[in-house]
């Protein structure tokens, strides 16, 4: 039951991460729009790390090393999701404010 969700989530998050990474580095893009896109990329990478951490708990032989690695992956992944979301929302607010001032 877990395996299809894991593969689909990993594939989607990796594809989105690569897409956002390439999009954020385009020339001529507004700096705040680029930072918003990098925030989305951080959220995608956070989901990848979180899924990898959760996947470690699905193996039958849970060793201390596997649990520690899983907890580290979960911590880093969830932190990436949290700060990526925060950065996206902050830069989006600033970008919308500059668009409203100029337009």
VODREN-14450 format. One record per residue (C-alpha): residue number from 1; x, y, z. Coordinates in steps of 0.2 Angstrom, whole numbers, plus 2048, in hexadecimal, padded with zeros to 3 digits. Last residue first. Layout:
REM residues N
 num  px  py  pz
 NUM   X   Y   Z
...
REM end
This chain:
REM residues 103
 num  px  py  pz
 103 804 8F4 7C4
 102 814 8F8 7CC
 101 80E 8F9 7DE
 100 802 8EA 7DC
  99 811 8E0 7D4
  98 81C 8E5 7E3
  97 810 8DF 7F0
  96 80C 8CF 7E6
  95 81F 8CB 7E6
  94 821 8CF 7F9
  93 812 8C4 7FD
  92 819 8B6 7F2
  91 82A 8B8 7FA
  90 823 8B5 80B
  89 818 8A7 806
  88 826 89E 7FD
  87 832 8A0 80B
  86 826 899 818
  85 822 88B 80D
  84 834 887 80A
  83 838 889 81C
  82 82B 87C 822
  81 82E 870 813
  80 840 870 816
  79 83E 86E 829
  78 833 85F 825
  77 840 857 81A
  76 84F 85B 826
  75 845 853 835
  74 83E 844 82B
  73 84F 841 824
  72 858 842 835
  71 84A 837 83C
  70 84C 82A 82F
  69 85F 82A 830
  68 85D 827 843
  67 851 819 841
  66 85B 810 834
  65 86B 811 83F
  64 861 80A 84E
  63 85C 7FC 843
  62 84A 7F9 83D
  61 84A 7E8 834
  60 839 7E8 82C
  59 83B 7F7 821
  58 82C 803 820
  57 834 80F 82D
  56 842 814 820
  55 834 819 814
  54 82E 827 820
  53 840 82F 81F
  52 840 82D 80C
  51 82F 835 80B
  50 834 844 816
  49 844 846 80B
  48 83A 847 7FB
  47 82D 852 803
  46 83A 85E 808
  45 841 85E 7F7
  44 830 864 7F0
  43 82E 871 7FE
  42 840 878 7FA
  41 83B 879 7E7
  40 82C 883 7EC
  39 836 88F 7F6
  38 842 890 7E7
  37 833 895 7DC
  36 82F 8A3 7E8
  35 841 8A9 7E8
  34 840 8AA 7D5
  33 830 8B3 7D6
  32 838 8BF 7E2
  31 847 8C1 7D6
  30 83C 8C5 7C7
  29 841 8B9 7B9
  28 84B 8C0 7AB
  27 857 8B1 7AA
  26 850 8A0 7B0
  25 857 899 7C0
  24 847 897 7C9
  23 83F 88D 7BB
  22 84E 880 7BB
  21 84C 87D 7CE
  20 839 87D 7CD
  19 839 86F 7C0
  18 847 865 7C8
  17 83D 866 7D9
  16 82C 862 7D0
  15 833 852 7C8
  14 83B 84D 7D8
  13 82B 850 7E2
  12 820 847 7D5
  11 82C 838 7D4
  10 82E 836 7E7
   9 81B 838 7EA
   8 816 82B 7DD
   7 823 81F 7E3
   6 81E 821 7F5
   5 80C 820 7F2
   4 80E 810 7E7
   3 819 808 7F5
   2 80E 80C 804
   1 800 800 800
REM end
